[in-house]
Amino acid sequence: MRASFLGCPIDVLTMADTVELARTAMHSQQRLQHVALNVAKLVSMRFDPVLAADVASSDVISIDGMGIVWGARALGLPVKSRVAGVDLLTELLALCEREGFKPYFLGATPVVLQQAARRVRDKHPSIAFAGLRDGYFTREQEADVVRDIRSSRADCLFIGMPSPRKERFLASYRDTLGVPFIMGVGGSFDVLAGAVRRAPVRVQQLGLEWLYRVYQEPGRMWWRYAKTNTLFAGILARAIVRQRLGMAPRAHGGLPPGAGGVGHSV
């Protein structure tokens, strides 16, 4: 079911729903682009109309962060749980082993990429990668990267590059990559490689996974989360007040309502 949250399209889906959509896409060889929405990305979209348009044009926009879950519930949307990007990646890698799909990893540093692939093979011995390519390539090298992905005949492509670079890459090439299921996974390769630890499950359930990231990487993460969380809280508070007063939501440029999507608008 597609809904609108603070001007951004979201798909209210469970993990099982999302895995089945990916599985169907890979079996049918029909392209399906997935994007995981968290607070940081939503806030960035408010100030970057190109990123906003790239996200809104995706086929599936999953709710990644607990902040989005709680915010959507506060505005009356029937969101039961999030579909965390790293958890979805883990589920899909297991699916690849079971059903013989071939994944392609694009992104991260060469060392992290190789370590992530090694640990995936340790966990899923029969998995066959279509290809591996680190994320350190120039714009002039993009055509070569696209050719390599296309010739690999991958069933799914996981892109571990930061926003908005991965969204721009996909907006430019998704129709020529020849890959049925495409998903941006952010820093998930670092998690697979063991370079970054996931927060304990209880911390995740409390919506404090961001605080655990700050604990691990304070120099890089504290200002990012302080800024985006504060901005998000203000945006959400204004939306709640407007809803309580019966006022129409503010239109936000660059976020076409109902763009793309796998369900129906509500």
Secondary structure, 3 states (H helix, E strand, C coil): CEEEECCEEEECCCHHHHHHHHHHHHHHCCCEEEEEECHHHHHHHHHCHHHHHHHHCCCEEEECCHHHHHHHHHCCCCCCCCCCHHHHHHHHHHHHHHHCCCEEEEECCHHHHHHHHHHHHHHCCCCCCCEEECCCCCHHHHHHHHHHHHHHCCCEEEEECCCCHHHHHHHHHCCCCCCCEEEECCCHHHHHHCCCCCCCHHHHHCCCHHHHHHHHCHHHHHHHHHHHHHHHHHHHHHHHHHHHCCCCCCCCCCCCCCCCCCCCCC
